[in-house]
Amino acid sequence: MEGINQVFVKGLGSILLFVFLTSCASVPELKVHYQLPPPSNDLKGRKVYLELEDARKTKEIFGARGKQEFGSFTGQISFSLARYNEPGFKIGPFELTAMVKEGFKRRLETAGMEVLSSQSHGEPQLLIILNEFLLDRVDRKWVAKMSYEARLMKDGETLSKQVISGEAERVKMLGRGEASTVAGELFTDMLNRVNLLRLFQQANLIG
C-alpha cells in the first residue's frame, strides 16, 4: 500500500508540474527596452503638458502571424528603460498607449523639461498622435512598424509639428526574443528621432 501511495504522489506531482509549466508557457511576454538619448540642457527649465491620442486604425499590436506566436498575450508590455550609457531597469507592465506616453515623458525630462501633470493656460502642450504600432512575422523575420505625429500646441493652436515613421526587422530565431528586441530597437529610434528643440524653435517659443 505504501508503494502505491508513493507512486500516486509522484504521479500527482508530475501532473501538477506539467500544469504549472504549461500555464507559465501559455502567457507569452513582450518586452520593450527604451534607451534614452544623452541628456541635454537645450530646453532646461521649460514646462510642457504631455498628451497622447491613439489614432491607430487597428488597436491590435500583432499582425496575423504575430498573433500565432503571442496567442494568449495579455496586452501588458514589460517596459524597461535606460539612461544614456546605463544598463537600465524595468519600470513595470504597461498597455501600449501608456507605455508610449511614459516613454515620451522620460524623453522630455531628459531634455531638461518639466512635464506638467495637468494642462495650464499659457503653457505649451505636446500632443503625440500615435498612428501605427505593429509587430508581425514576415517569412522568417520579425517586422516592427511605428508612426506618430508630434504637435506642439498652445491654447488649442498648433504651432509646429513633426511626423515620424519607421520600420525595423530582425531574423526570427528560436522563441520570441527577437520580437522583443526589434520592438525595443524601433521604439528607441522613433522616440529619440523627434527634434524637440526644433519644435520649440519653429513654434517661436524659444530663440
VENRA-V140896 format. One line per field, one symbol per residue. phi: phi as a letter, one per 30 degrees, with the letter a starting at -180 (. if undefined). psi: psi as a letter, one per 20 degrees, with the letter a starting at -180 (. if undefined). A space follows every 10 residues. Layout:
BEGIN
phi->???
psi->???
END
This chain:
BEGIN
phi->.ddddddddd dddddddddd ddddddcdcc cbcccddddb cecdidcacc bbcccddbdd dcdedddddc ecddjccdcb bbdeibdjad ckdbdedddd dddddddddd djcccddbdb djcdbccccd caabbacbhc bcbcbbbabc ccbahicdca abcbbabbba ddcdiceddd ddddddeddd ddddcddded dddhcad
psi->hhhggggggg ghhgghgggg hghgiinqpp ppppoqrqqq jhkpiqqqpp qppokqhpjp hqaghhhhhl gkpiippopq qprpkqhrqp jrqqrghhgg ggghghgghh jjqpoqiqpp piqqpopooo hpopprpodk qpppqqqrpo pprplipphr qqppqrqqqp ppbqajhhgh ghghgggggg hihpngghgh ghjkiq.
END
